[in-house]
């Protein structure tokens, strides 16, 4: 068996509705649902950010939500913001490109050079990872080796969540449950990506803790990857 590549310990953290949705509908900001989190849960989210070296979301989340990804409700240092953005097409006015916290944009080697340089001129770090698309395992290795990132949290959308799980890069999942049902066949859920073909491809979770945080149930899981398949031994 090949040796495990060095990478940060990864926590996936997300709010979800009772039917597993992240937003009201496709293309809608997750901030619409996040405003229904209890104040205590908002504090938990910011405490978690303050305790992690880095935070990562996908470029599509930035385009829709224009997130800050900073620590604001509790004392503490804002984590390194990491945005995989293969073609370097993140909007130049994005809040993550401001100087209120350090940021790294991961791009593919084939990203247009002028876009990459425009991002670099804002004082943002650039990691080239992959040819056509960002190579997430390489990115994780680079963050560990070059930026000293020991732990990283994901507040991703369904696409980033799926790719991180598919590459076995997630160690823990923490879910904030919102007591709503949204519905919608194409409404984004916690994990997107391609359909699996067999139950052997399911990713197994082990519930390790659950508690009430204000009016929100919070559940925490370890992610278990089987030796032969994606999850179920």
Residue, then its C-alpha position, 0 to 999 in steps of 0.5 A: x500500500x502506498x504511504x499516506x501523503x501528508x495533509x491537514x486533518x479536515x472537518x466538513x461543517x455545514x448547516x442542513x435542513x431536515x431534508x438535507x438541503x443547503x439552500x432554498x433552491x439552485x443558485x440561491x445563497x446559503x446565507x438565506x438559511x444561515x440566518x435561521x441558525x440560533x445565535x449560539x450556533x453562529x458562535x459555534x461556527x465562528x469558534x470553529x473557524x478560530x480554532x482551525x488553521x485554514x478554511x476552504x470553500x469552492x469558487x461557486x460558493x464565493x460567486x453566490x454568497x460572496x463570503x468573508x470566511x473570517x472570525x467575527x463573533x468571537x475573539x481569535x485569528x481568522x484562518x487562512x482562506x483557501x479557494x480552489x478555482x481552476x480557471x482563476x475566474x473568481x470575481x475581482x470584487x470578492x470579499x475573500x480577496x480583501x486584506x482582512x485575512x490571508x488567502x490562497x487561490x488554487x488554480x490549474x496550470x491551464x488557467x489564463x495567465x492574466x487572470x492569475x496575475x490579477x489575483x496575485x496583484x491583490x496580495x493573494x497567494x497562488x498554488x498551481x495544482x493540476x493541469x485542467x482542474x485543481x488537484x485536491x490531494x496535491x493542494x492538501x499536501x501543499x497546504x501542509x508542506x508550504x503553509x503549515x496547515x495542520x487542520x482545515x475546515x470546509x464550509x463547501x457546497x455540494x460539489x467541493x464536498x463530493x470531491x473532497x469525500x471522493x478523494x478520501x480527504x475528509x476526517x470529520x463531519x459536523x452538521x447543524x440541523x435546521x428544522x425546515x423542509x425545503x424540497x426541490x429535486x435540483x435543490x443543492x444538498x450536502x453532497x453532489x457529484x455523480x450517482x453511485x452504482x453500488x452500496x459498496x461505494x457508500x461512505x460510512x459515518x460513525x456518529x460520535x457526538x450530538x448535542x443541542x446548541x441553542x435551538x439547533x441539533x448538532x451532530x458530529x461524525x467520523x468518516x470511515x473509509x473502507x480498504x477496498x471501496x469508498x466506505x462500507x467495508 
